[in-house]
Amino acid sequence: MIPQEKSAAVSQALDEAFGVTSFEDIQRLTLGRSPGIHVFRIVVQGRRYLLRVIMRTDDPTRHFANMRSAAEAGLAPHVWYTSIPDKISITDFVETVLFPRIDAPRRMAATLRALHALPPFAPVADQFNTSCMFLINKGPALEGFLTRIQAANIFSKAESEELFARYEQLAALYPHHDPEMVSSHNDLFKPDNILFDGNRVWLVDWEAAFLNDRYVDLAVVANLVVTDEAEEQLYLQEYFGQPPGAYRLARFFLIQQLTHIFYAMAFLWTGSLGGPVSLAENVPGWAEFHPRFWSGDIKLEDNQSKTIYGKVHLERLLHNVRQPRFQEAIAIVSEAHPLTAQ
């Protein structure tokens, strides 16, 4: 089950971590699996652990450092072993229970507050930015991405015009280089990366973690668990420790629209394999889709589900930008950052 070329390294990891060279049981996990990574639940001396074996060529130094920092703060499972040369890690295995969505806004706001207070993670080059902030900072990687999206003929003419008009508006307006960047997870749009053991929230899969705009984590988590403006107020108040005020609410709302643009583009393109997508097909509404996504009833495991996910974000964006709140938020953030446009 373990790749043959990693067998000796895994034995060494077990020896260094636990003083044994073999496990008593092993099960390969597929939930939340990233490409090029094998994830196993192993049993050693009667206790369960999570073994990750990275087969990709990328350097896990930043990944492992961020994971350890989060674990030391009690935000990620305890780390028993990492090897950068072998690209192997062993952590505690979290036995999960259903995370009640009604409790999630408060708990997740507190979790994000603790995450964003960690010592600064390393920043990354724009081409490795896996969050919606990728759309903000200009460069060859972004230009190539946008060119592929436009050439794929994914959207109708009217949808494409509105999508890109709103994108250009936000890219010109939104603060590009916030001096208060924080240690961010950047991959919490997936419920699989948020574990609940009945008592505590644990965050896992730290490959995409880097120094980023705090509102990115706030927005993608809110997409999952915040259902209305009243709950949004409470969520942000829990995070900031005080009522959020007009500016924070406006900035939060605008970054949410940027997440909708990012996920609509990325998932409709990948879901359709770069070909045309029929947006006439009915898809679940925002309020219907996300409780099922949060509970695990919906997985982004095939092209159809990815396409639906992209459509849901597109429809949410088109609805939101036509509401008075969008123009109000634009005005508030524009006044606070009159020189943002590049």
C-alpha positions, 0 to 999 in steps of 0.5 A: 500500500505504501509506495515501494520507494518510500517503504524504508523512509516510512520505517525510519519515520516510525522508528524515530517517532515511536521506536518501532519499524512497523505499524499494526494496521494501515488504511488508505484514506481518500477524503480530502486527498490532494494529487500526488499525496498518499494519506494513511491512517495507521495504528502504532502501539494501539493508537491511531495516527495520520501518515502523509507520503508526498510523491510530488517534487515540490519542497515541503519545507514551508508546508511542514513549518506552517503545520508545526507552527499551527500544531504548537498553537493547538490549531492542528493535530500534534506533529510526531515526525516530519522529514523534508528529504523524504517528504513524510509526516506523521501527526495525530489522527482526529476522530471526527463527529458532525460539526453542527453548522449552527455552532460553526460561525462562532467557533470558526471565528475564534479559530481564525483569530488564533490562526491569524495571530501566529508568527508570520508564515513565509509569503509566496510568489504570486504564481503560487498564490492559491487564494482569490488574492491571486486575481489581485496582483498582476503578473505573467501567471495571472495573465496566463490564467485569465487568457485561458479562461477567456479562450475557453468560452465558458460563459455567455457573452453577457455573463463574461462581460459582467464577470470581467467588469466586476473583476476589473472593478474589484482588482482596481479597488481592493487593497493590494498590499495590506501592511497587516498581512497574517498567517493564513490557511488559504484552503478552507473553502473545503470542509474536509480541511476543518475537523471537529472532534466534538470539543475542538476544531482542528485545521489540516492540510497546510500546503497552501498556507502563507502570509495573506490578507486576513479577509480571505480565510474569513470570506471562504469560511463564511461562505460555508457557515454564515447564512445571513447578515445578522450572523455575519455581524456576529461572526465578524464581531467574534473575530475582531473582538468588537463590532466590525463597523462599516469599513470591515463589513464593506471589505469583507463583502468585497472579498467575498465577491472576489472569492465568487469570481475566483471559484467560478472561473477556476471550477467552471474551467477545470470542471468543463476541461476547458470546454463550453459549459451550459449554464442553463441547467438548474443548479442548487441555490446558495442556501441549498448547496452549502449546507450539503457541502458542509455536511459532506453530502457534496464532494468536489470529486468529479467534473460535474460536481466541480462545474456545479460548484463553479455555477453556484459561485457565479450565480451568487456573484451575479446576485450580489453585485446587483444589490445596493450593498455592493455599490455601498461597499465600493464607496466605503473602501474607495474612500478608505483607499483612494490610491489603491488602483495600479 
